[in-house]
């Protein structure tokens, strides 16, 4: 789960390159960088920055009554 400028986003945790843990990566603005080999993804869309045909799965997020809910 990521907080980008006050908006929550959720993606799969596995980098498409070599299975690195995206949740351990580095978030700068809307971009998450895999800690293993530096692949980058746009958090809101899941698209890979190097190849937009590649995409990690994203999940809808709803904040309701102070609770964050994720539709899986």
N, C-alpha and C positions, 0 to 999 in steps of 0.2 A: 504494500500500500504506500502511496506517495501523496504528499501534500504539495501541490503546485499552486502557489499564490492563493492559498485558502480553499482550493478545490481538491477533493480527494479523488485519486485514480488508483485502479488496481490492474496489474498485469500478471501473467505467469511469471514465476520466479526464475525460470531457466532460459539462459541465453541460447540462441539458436546456433551459435558458432561451435562451442564445445561444452555446453551445459553449465556454464558458470552461473553462480547465484546472483541474479540481478539485485536482490534485496541487500546484498553486501556491497553493491556498487556505489558510484558517486553521482549524486543528483545535483545538477546545475540547471536552474530554471526547469523547463519541461523535458530535459534530456537525462536519461540514466545511462551511465557508462559501466559496462561489465568489468569487474575487478580483475578478471583473468587475462583477457586479451584486448580490452578496450573497445569492443563493439558498442555502438551507441544506438539507443532507441528513443523515439518520441513517446513519452509516457501517455499522453491522452489518446494517441492513435495506435500505439504499438509498433509503428513502422520503424524498420532499421534505417539508419541514416545513410549507410553505404549502399544499400540495395533496397529500394522501397517496395520491391516485390516480396521481401521477407517481412514478417510481422509476428510479434509475440501476441498471444491472446490477451484481450482486455476484457474487463468485466464491469457491468453497470454498478454504480455506487449511488446510494441514496442516504442522505443524512436526515433523520427524522426523530424529533423529540430528543435531540442530543446524542443519538445513537447512529453509528455508521453501519449501514447494511450493504452487503455485497450479494449480488445475484450470481450464483454459480450454476 
